Amino acid sequence: MENKPERSLPQSLPPRGLSREQAAAYVGISPSLFDMLVKDGRMPAPKRINSRTVWDRFLLDEAFTALPSNDAVVNPWDEITSGRLGDHANSVQVPYRGSRPAR
């Protein structure tokens, strides 16, 4: 039988400090993308606790909320390629490529 480490926090209480991998997973991205966001300031810098590097879950929430949202921008090409032609179907002009048909 395998010995699992005992969890010191109840399941209903998530930890406040997260490792790099946990912080990336918490906001739904890969650790490498998380590193880029920390470097450019879109995600918070970590805190040092002795030799541990941890990210504050509350600061991650604030940074995530501050990220821009995509719902204001509609790309008509996404609708065309997915087969969902909506209001933009008549406004998109696709350039003609190839030889012209004989008249």
HELIX and SHEET records of a PDB file:
HELIX    1   1 ARG A   20  VAL A   27  1                                   8    
HELIX    2   2 PRO A   31  LYS A   39  1                                   9    
HELIX    3   3 ARG A   57  ALA A   66  1                                  10    
HELIX    4   4 PRO A   76  SER A   82  1                                   7    
SHEET    1   A 3 GLY A  17  LEU A  18  0                                        
SHEET    2   A 3 ARG A  52  ASP A  56 -1                                        
SHEET    3   A 3 LYS A  47  ILE A  49 -1                                        
END                                                                             
